Amino acid sequence: MSEIPGDLKFQRSHEWARLEEGGRVTVGISFHAQDQLGDVVYVELPTVGDHVEQGAGCAVVESVKAASDIYAPVSGTVVAVNEALGDAPETINADPWGEGWLFALKIDDAAQLDGLLGPDDYAQAMEEDMH
């Protein structure tokens, strides 16, 4: 299992959120999620300008095994998408915590981040799910 960066917040559905300067939140999927999916072959991302609601499906990651909906960890307006994934979706497998990010939001309410799991709680939840 890959070391979980300490600056991330998680949903149980394996999306991570990183609060950046200026209220921007970068979103990706966890090492665990990409590991379960296998080789990622296609990514369908939201459109810049879209408004997404916390917990709502807003992207899709397809692997050789399955297609998986990606749920917004917080509500906000999409301000950037990782266009490099169009040509290299496997970046999600290689670097899920960094270059494999999916999209970024301007968050509506930063308090929503407080309701997400911290790295230790997420790791514990994954441990429980495996038993």
DONULUM-956144 format. One line per field, with one value per residue: x, y negated, z negated of N, C-alpha, C in turn; residue in three letters. Coordinates in steps of 0.1 Angstrom, whole numbers, plus 5000, padded with zeros to 4 digits. Layout:
% residues N
n.xx: X|...
n.yy: Y|...
n.zz: Z|...
ca.xx: X|...
ca.yy: Y|...
ca.zz: Z|...
c.xx: X|...
c.yy: Y|...
c.zz: Z|...
residuo: Ala|...
***
This chain:
% residues 131
n.xx: 5009|5006|5021|5000|4995|4996|4982|4957|4922|4895|4868|4848|4843|4867|4877|4900|4907|4924|4931|4940|4959|4939|4913|4909|4903|4918|4911|4913|4918|4923|4953|4946|4921|4929|4944|4926|4911|4928|4946|4942|4924|4908|4894|4867|4861|4847|4834|4851|4837|4814|4791|4794|4779|4784|4791|4778|4779|4805|4825|4841|4861|4877|4888|4907|4892|4868|4843|4842|4824|4831|4829|4820|4840|4834|4812|4812|4826|4839|4871|4894|4906|4924|4939|4959|4954|4938|4955|4972|4960|4969|4985|4971|4974|5002|5008|4988|4984|4995|5005|4984|4960|4925|4905|4899|4883|4865|4858|4825|4818|4840|4838|4828|4850|4857|4840|4850|4871|4902|4937|4945|4921|4909|4927|4922|4895|4898|4912|4892|4873|4885|4883
n.yy: 5012|4978|4950|4927|4894|4868|4844|4848|4853|4876|4895|4923|4936|4935|4912|4885|4853|4823|4793|4764|4733|4703|4714|4734|4768|4798|4828|4864|4899|4926|4945|4970|4972|4970|4993|5013|5010|5016|5015|4983|4971|4951|4919|4900|4867|4840|4808|4777|4751|4764|4771|4790|4812|4822|4856|4864|4881|4873|4878|4903|4932|4955|4989|5018|5037|5026|4999|4970|4948|4915|4896|4863|4850|4826|4798|4776|4754|4765|4757|4765|4792|4823|4824|4839|4865|4875|4883|4900|4919|4938|4925|4921|4946|4947|4924|4917|4898|4875|4864|4878|4865|4856|4835|4800|4779|4749|4744|4745|4744|4745|4758|4783|4799|4807|4828|4849|4879|4881|4889|4911|4921|4928|4949|4967|4973|4985|5008|5020|5026|5045|5068
n.zz: 5000|5008|4993|4976|4984|4960|4963|4974|4978|4975|4992|4984|5007|5020|5033|5032|5017|5019|5004|5018|5022|5020|5019|5038|5046|5053|5069|5068|5072|5048|5041|5034|5047|5075|5076|5072|5094|5116|5147|5159|5186|5198|5192|5182|5178|5158|5172|5174|5156|5150|5123|5095|5071|5037|5033|5056|5087|5110|5128|5147|5144|5164|5165|5175|5163|5152|5152|5133|5113|5104|5075|5064|5038|5025|5028|5056|5082|5112|5120|5133|5153|5156|5184|5195|5190|5210|5230|5216|5196|5179|5161|5138|5125|5121|5106|5084|5063|5072|5102|5113|5107|5111|5114|5106|5082|5074|5043|5027|5000|4975|4951|4957|4961|4936|4930|4943|4944|4926|4934|4917|4907|4931|4940|4920|4925|4950|4942|4926|4946|4960|4945
ca.xx: 5000|5013|5020|4990|4999|4990|4974|4945|4909|4889|4855|4849|4843|4881|4881|4907|4906|4935|4929|4952|4957|4928|4901|4908|4904|4922|4904|4918|4914|4934|4961|4937|4911|4935|4949|4915|4906|4937|4951|4932|4925|4900|4889|4857|4861|4837|4838|4854|4825|4803|4789|4791|4774|4791|4785|4772|4789|4809|4835|4842|4874|4875|4900|4905|4883|4855|4841|4839|4820|4839|4819|4826|4841|4829|4805|4819|4826|4851|4880|4905|4906|4937|4937|4970|4949|4932|4965|4979|4951|4977|4991|4964|4980|5016|5009|4974|4984|5001|5002|4972|4948|4914|4900|4900|4871|4865|4848|4814|4818|4852|4835|4826|4862|4858|4832|4857|4881|4917|4945|4945|4907|4907|4935|4915|4883|4902|4915|4880|4866|4892|4880
ca.yy: 5000|4966|4940|4918|4880|4862|4832|4852|4857|4887|4901|4938|4941|4935|4899|4876|4838|4815|4779|4756|4719|4696|4722|4744|4781|4807|4841|4875|4912|4931|4956|4982|4973|4974|5006|5022|5009|5022|5005|4973|4969|4940|4911|4890|4857|4829|4797|4765|4743|4773|4771|4804|4813|4832|4869|4867|4886|4862|4882|4918|4938|4969|4997|5030|5045|5020|4985|4966|4934|4907|4887|4851|4850|4814|4791|4764|4752|4770|4747|4772|4807|4828|4828|4849|4879|4879|4891|4909|4922|4946|4917|4924|4958|4944|4913|4913|4887|4863|4861|4884|4858|4856|4821|4790|4772|4737|4750|4736|4743|4752|4767|4797|4807|4812|4840|4860|4887|4878|4901|4923|4926|4935|4961|4976|4977|4995|5020|5027|5030|5057|5079
ca.zz: 5000|5010|4982|4979|4981|4949|4966|4982|4971|4983|4991|4983|5021|5025|5039|5023|5019|5014|5003|5023|5018|5027|5019|5048|5041|5063|5066|5075|5066|5040|5045|5032|5058|5088|5075|5074|5108|5125|5156|5163|5201|5203|5181|5186|5168|5160|5180|5167|5155|5144|5109|5090|5057|5029|5033|5069|5097|5119|5137|5148|5147|5169|5166|5183|5155|5149|5152|5119|5112|5094|5068|5059|5024|5020|5038|5062|5096|5118|5125|5141|5155|5160|5198|5199|5188|5222|5238|5207|5185|5170|5151|5125|5119|5118|5096|5081|5054|5078|5116|5117|5103|5121|5117|5095|5079|5064|5033|5022|4985|4970|4940|4962|4960|4922|4929|4950|4936|4927|4939|4908|4907|4944|4939|4911|4932|4960|4935|4922|4958|4965|4937
c.xx: 5009|5011|5010|4995|4990|4981|4961|4934|4902|4874|4857|4849|4856|4885|4889|4905|4918|4932|4941|4949|4945|4915|4899|4910|4907|4916|4911|4912|4926|4942|4953|4927|4917|4940|4938|4910|4915|4941|4940|4935|4917|4895|4879|4856|4850|4842|4840|4841|4813|4803|4786|4787|4781|4784|4779|4783|4792|4820|4835|4856|4872|4889|4897|4895|4869|4855|4837|4835|4828|4829|4827|4827|4835|4821|4813|4819|4839|4859|4892|4902|4920|4937|4948|4965|4942|4942|4972|4971|4959|4984|4984|4970|4994|5017|4996|4974|4989|4996|4989|4959|4938|4909|4901|4887|4874|4854|4838|4815|4830|4849|4832|4838|4863|4850|4839|4867|4895|4924|4944|4931|4904|4915|4928|4902|4886|4905|4902|4873|4873|4889|4865
c.yy: 4988|4957|4930|4904|4874|4850|4835|4855|4867|4889|4916|4944|4939|4922|4892|4862|4832|4800|4772|4741|4713|4704|4732|4758|4791|4821|4852|4888|4918|4942|4969|4984|4977|4988|5016|5022|5016|5011|4996|4970|4957|4932|4901|4880|4847|4818|4785|4756|4751|4770|4785|4803|4824|4845|4873|4872|4874|4865|4898|4922|4952|4976|5009|5039|5039|5005|4981|4951|4927|4897|4875|4851|4837|4807|4779|4764|4757|4759|4752|4787|4811|4833|4838|4863|4884|4887|4901|4912|4931|4938|4918|4936|4954|4934|4908|4901|4874|4860|4868|4878|4858|4842|4813|4782|4759|4741|4740|4734|4751|4761|4781|4805|4814|4825|4852|4867|4881|4890|4913|4929|4934|4949|4971|4981|4987|5009|5028|5033|5043|5070|5083
c.zz: 5000|4997|4986|4975|4970|4952|4974|4973|4981|4981|4990|4997|5028|5033|5028|5027|5012|5015|5007|5019|5026|5027|5030|5042|5053|5059|5074|5068|5059|5047|5045|5044|5072|5088|5077|5088|5118|5135|5162|5178|5206|5191|5188|5175|5169|5168|5171|5167|5149|5129|5104|5075|5050|5030|5046|5078|5107|5129|5137|5151|5152|5169|5174|5176|5154|5152|5138|5119|5101|5088|5062|5044|5017|5031|5043|5077|5102|5125|5134|5142|5160|5174|5202|5198|5201|5230|5229|5195|5174|5159|5137|5118|5114|5106|5091|5071|5060|5092|5121|5112|5114|5124|5104|5094|5072|5055|5029|5007|4980|4958|4944|4961|4946|4921|4936|4940|4937|4931|4930|4908|4920|4945|4931|4918|4943|4954|4931|4934|4963|4957|4937
residuo: Met|Ser|Glu|Ile|Pro|Gly|Asp|Leu|Lys|Phe|Gln|Arg|Ser|His|Glu|Trp|Ala|Arg|Leu|Glu|Glu|Gly|Gly|Arg|Val|Thr|Val|Gly|Ile|Ser|Phe|His|Ala|Gln|Asp|Gln|Leu|Gly|Asp|Val|Val|Tyr|Val|Glu|Leu|Pro|Thr|Val|Gly|Asp|His|Val|Glu|Gln|Gly|Ala|Gly|Cys|Ala|Val|Val|Glu|Ser|Val|Lys|Ala|Ala|Ser|Asp|Ile|Tyr|Ala|Pro|Val|Ser|Gly|Thr|Val|Val|Ala|Val|Asn|Glu|Ala|Leu|Gly|Asp|Ala|Pro|Glu|Thr|Ile|Asn|Ala|Asp|Pro|Trp|Gly|Glu|Gly|Trp|Leu|Phe|Ala|Leu|Lys|Ile|Asp|Asp|Ala|Ala|Gln|Leu|Asp|Gly|Leu|Leu|Gly|Pro|Asp|Asp|Tyr|Ala|Gln|Ala|Met|Glu|Glu|Asp|Met|His
***
